[in-house]
């Protein structure tokens, strides 16, 4: 249902010097307000009388003063981004000129748009569901090809269509049970629990499949949380510098140079790695170094991937074995560094104590990096993500609601196995239906909507 709102305006492009800037106006009075500040090259034109999806050349004027030479694009609701009458003014991209035009529009009757308010109106006016609205922000912040493709598919409705399909199946069963309970003479529930159990099993499988892909979706969107660990002087900082392509970390022959955590974001074969270079792990009496070691262990707990750097020119010792215990159960790549020197630790030796693939590298000579890239691609992309049609839940809010829906469906299955009355099925099915609705924004509180759109930039 269309919302009756006042007219809003904002600068829709970045506030920096550029060739082109865009000032956006949306609302019932958008055409009228634009007409007050825009003087078309053809003086006989009135913006209010022009057709939708037309462009008009002229000037923005403040009284007799020409502010800028512009092109104005008109879009009549509901066929616009917000589903309202919308005007976009393409002006020169200087900060001062954009601010001057916006100020003139505000003085002519519009108000400043809140962060994300244009997209919020698109959602409230029914042009986008909440997953599509959130995908707009994901497209803007996409860090690689895979994240962009996933976000665009979500914007096109991939999550919307799948969730709607599951909700419709759940709603059908709720309606059937309620109808049968209201009219038992004409609608029989004989044999229905067994039939429902099969359907619920299928729905549980669908939710589980989505949740299985959710972690991969998070990695696509946010990047791989990657921690570099190893003993002091194993070459962690040198590796960090090779991966980032710059001297981010101090490298010396003195053990324990890195005392704090260094963070950097890089791309390898389209994958985003959020890399953390940590303090070397060893027994130490140095108070500052102890704090660094403690932080390293905390970082490992939250990591998606650990790059364990081993100095192959020395033998494994107790510090190495302590690190290997710390990595138990984690996704690990072992990097045997300093292979340009005589190797005293071999891949076979490390495999006795730590599971995970082993790559021989030399951070000093920058060798082995292609093997590392190949392995990362195999571990996290599996050669499929850019080509398949899987739907990825990239948003933590979506994953949480999907988990709730799954739990409710599991309760339905349990009630069937326990031989509970059919109205118990209906209660849990309705809980699943509402949880799925929260993903789409069909059953969501105003505070959550405001929080979601408040994260958007002004002008979007």
N, C-alpha and C positions, 0 to 999 in steps of 0.2 A: 504494500500500500504506500502511495506517495506521501511523503512527509511535507507539511507546510512549514517552511523555514524561511528565515530572513536571508538576504543575499550576502555571500561571503566573497572575499578576495584575498589573494596572496601571490607572492613571487614563487613560481613553480620550478625555477631553475636555481642552480647553485649561486650563492652570493659571492661571486668572484668575477673579475673582468673576463669577458668572453665575447665572441662575435655576435651571439644571439642570446636574448633573455626572453622569458615568457612570464606574463602576468595573467593569472587565471581568475575569472569571476564566475560564480555559480549561484543560481537562485531565481526566484520569480521575477525580480527586477533587473536581471543581468543585462538584457538588451537595452533597457531604458538607461541604466547607469553608464554603460559603455557609450551610448549615443550622446551623452552629455560631454564626454571628454574626447571623443573621436570625431575628427573632421575628414570625411572622405574626399578623395581627389575629385570625384564627381559630386559637387555640392548638392545636387538634387536628391541624393540617396538618403534614406533614413534606415538605420540598422534594424529597427523594429519591423520593417516591412520586407526584409530580405529573407531568402530561403535558407533552410538549414544546410550545413556543410558547404557554405560558400565563404570565399576569402575576399577581403576588401582592403585596398591600398589607400593610405592617407596619413594624417598626422594626429598625434595626441596634442591637444591644445589646452592651455590654462588661460581662459579669456582670449586675449589677442596674441599671447605668447605661444609659439610652437615649442613643445617639449622634445618631441622625437618623431622621426619618420617611421611608420609601422605598417604591419599587415595584421588585420583582425580576422580571426576565424570564428564563425558562428555555428553553434550546435544547439538545436532545439530539443528539449526534453520530450519524451523519455529516451530519445536516441542520442545520449551523450554519456560521458563517463559517470557522472553523478545521477543520471536520469532526470536532471533539471536543465532548464535553459542555461547554457554555458557559453562564455566568451573567452577566447584566449588571444591575448595581444602579444604578437611577436615584435619585440623591440630590439634595440641594440643592447648588448649584454653588460654595459657598465653598471657598477653598483649604484652610483648616484642617480643615473637616469631611471633605473628600475624602481628605486625607492621613491623618486619624484612622481612617477606614473601611479604607483600604488597609493601614495598619499592623496593624489588627485581623485582616484576612484573611491577612496574611503570618505573623502569630503563630499562626494557626490551621492552617498547613500548606502554604500556597502560597509560591512564591518570586517575586521581582520579574521581570517580563518584560523581555527585552532589546529594544533598538530594532527595530521591525518584526517581532517574533517571532510575533505572532498571524497576520500575513499569511504569514510564512515557514512556519508550520505548515500553513496552507491549501495552500501550494505542495507541501510535503513529503507531505501527506496526499492529494494528487492532486485537490483541489477546484479549484485554479487552476493554469494553466501559468505560466511565468515572464513571458510578455508580459502576461498578465492581472494578475499580481501587481504588475508595474511600473506598469501602468495605474492601480492604486489610488493610488499616489503622484502620478501625473499628474493624476488627478481632484482630489486635495487641493490641488495647486499650480496648477491651471488658472487662467490669467490673463484669459481671454476666452471668449466663447460658442463660438468655433470650436475652441479647445483643449479645452474641456469636452466638446463633442460627439465629437471625435476620440478622447478618452480613454475616454469611456463606451462607444463602439463597440469599442475595443480590449478593454475590460473584459468586454464581452459576447462576445468571441472573434473579432473581425473578422480580426486578424492570425493568431491561432491556426488558424482554418479555412483561410485561404489558404496558410499555410506547410505545414500538414499535407497539403493537396492536392498541392502541388509535391513534397513529400517522398515521398508515396505513388507518384507517377509515376516518380520517380527510383528508388525501391526496387524497383518492378516491373521496370525495365530491368536493375538489378543482379541480381535473382533470375533473370531469363530468361537472362542471359549465363552466370551460374554454373551453372545447370541444363544449358545447352547444352554447356558445356565438360566437365561431369561425365558427360553422357550424349549424346555426339555421334551415336550411332546412331539415336536417337529424336527429337532436337531439332536441327533444321538451322539454321545461321547464314547460309545462302546468301541474299544480298540484304539481310541484316539491317543492315549498316553504313549503307546509304542510307536505310533506314526509320528507324534510330535518329537519323540526322542531322536529319531533319525534326522529330522529337520534341524533340531537344536545342535546335534553333533556337527552337521554341515556348517551351521552358523559359527560355532566355536572354532572350527577349522579356519574359517575365513578371518576371524578376528586374530587368531594365532599367527596366520600367515602375515597379516599386516604388522603385527607386533614384532615378528622375526625380522622383517625388513626395516623396522623403525630405527634400529641401531645403525644400519647402513645409511638410512636417510639422514640421521643426525650427523654422521661423518661427512656426507655429501654437503650438508648445509654449513656445518661449523668447522670442519676440518678434523684431522687426526691429531689427538692430543699425544704428542711424542716426547718422550723423556730420554735424554742421553745420560747413561750412567757408566761407571767404571771406577777403577782405582785412580788416585791422583797420578798425573803425568802419563795416563794411558793414551792421551791424544783426543780427549773429548772436545776440548776447545778448538783444536785444529780441525776436527770434523765439522764442528759448528761453523767455522769460518769458511770451509769448503762448500758446505751446503747453502749458506747464505750468500756466498760470493763476495764477502767483504770481511774486514778484520773486526768482527763484533766482539770476540773474546780475546783476552790477553793470553798469549802463548809464550811460556818460558820453559827452561829445563828444571825450574824449581817446582817440586811437588806441592800441591795444595794451593795453586794460584787462585783458582776459582773458589770463592768463599760463599757467594750468594748465587741466586738463580738468574740466568739470562734467558729471555724469551724472544723468539723471532718467528715470523710466519713466512713460509716459502711454498712454492709450487714445484712438484715433480710429476711430470707426465699428466698434468691436469689435476692431480691430487693436492689438496692443501694440507700442509703439515704445520701444526702449531708446536714448534720445537722449543724445548726447555733444556738448556745446558746447566748441569747441576754440579755441586761440589763433589769432589772425589770421595768415595766411601772408604774409610779406613779408621782404625783405632787411633785416637788422637787426644792429647791433653789440652790442645789449644781451644779456648772457650769459643772463639768466633768460628773456627772450623767445625766444632761440634754442632753449633747451630745450623751451619750449612749442610752437614751430613743428615741432621734430623729433617730438614726441609726437603732434601733429596728423597728420603724414604717416604715422606708424605706425598710427593709428586708422583712417585711410582704407583702408589695405590690408586690414583685417579687416571692413570694413563691408558690410552687405547693401544699404544705401542711403546715398547722399550727398545732402544738401541744400546746394546751392551758392548762397550768398547773395551777390548782386551789388548794389552801390550804384548804382542807375540814375541818380542825380543827378550821377555823375562818369563820365568816359570810361574805357574799358578800358585797362589799362596792362600793363607787363611782369609785375607781380605776378599779375594776372589770368591772363595766358597761362601762367605757371608753374603756377598752380592747375589750369588746364584740362588741361595735360599730365599732371598727377598723377592726374586723374580718368579718363584714357583706359582704356576697358574696364570701368569701374564703372557700376553702375545709379545714374543721377543725375537729380535734379530741380533745374532752375535757377530760383531765386527772385529775380526782379528787384524789389528792395526800394526803399523810399522813393519810390514812385510818387505820393505826395502832393506831391512837389516836381517841378520841371521835369526831364524825363527827357533825359539825354544819352547813355544806352545803351538800345538797343531790343532786343526779342527777336530781330530779324533779325541784329543785330550779334553777339550771343552765339552764335547758331547757326552762324556762320562758323567758330568755333573749338572749339565743344563740342557734342557730340550729347546729346540728352535733351530732354524736354519743358520748356517755359518757362511760368512763371506770374508775373503781375504782382501784387505784394502791397505792403502798407504795414504793417509791424509796429507802427509808431506808432499808426495808426488801426485796426489789427486787421482789415484787409480782405484778401480773397483766401484766407482760411483754408478756406472751403467748397470752393473749387476744388482746394486742396491735398488735402483729404479725399477728394474725388471721384477724384483721380488716384491716390492711395494705394490706394483700393479697387480701381480698375481694374488697377493694376500687380501687386498681391499677392493679390487674391481672385478677380479675373476673373469676379465674379458667380456663382461656382459652388460654392465650398467648403462653404457651409452647406446646400447642397441635394443634392450628388451622393453617390454611394456608394463613392467611392474609398477605398482603404485607405492610410493614411499611416504610414510608419515614422518615428516622432518621436524614437526613442531612438538615440543614437550607437552603442550596442552592437549593436543590430539592423542598422544600416546597415553596420557593419564585417563582421558575419557574412554578410550578404547579398552584399556585395562579394566575399567569399571564395568563396561558393557560385557566383557568376557566373564568377569566374576559373577554377574547377574545371570548369564546364560548357564554357567556351571551350577548355580543354585537351582535353576529349572531342571537340569539333568538330574541333580541329586534328589529333588522332590519327586521326580518321576520314578526313580529307582526305589524310593522309600514308600511309594504308593500313596502319596499325599493327594488331597482333593484338588480338582482342576483349578479352583480359584487361587491356589498358591502359585500355580504356574503363571497365571495372569499377572500377579503382583510383580514377580521377578522379571517377566518379559517386559512389563511397562518400565521398570528400572533400566533395563538394557536399552529400550527405545529412547528414553530421555537422555541417557548418557551419550548415545550416538547423536542425538539432536543438539547436544552442547558443542559437538565438533562443528556442526554446520551453522550454529548460532540460532537455531530454532527454539531452543529452550535455554537461554543464557541471561544472566542478570545484567542490568545496565552498568553496574560498577566494572564488571569484567570487560564489557564492550568499550567503555571509556579507557580502561587500562591498556587494552590492545591497541587502540587507535592513538593513544597518547604517546606511543613509542614511534609513531611515524614522524617524518619531517613535515614542517609547515609547507603547504603548497601541494601536498600529495593526498 
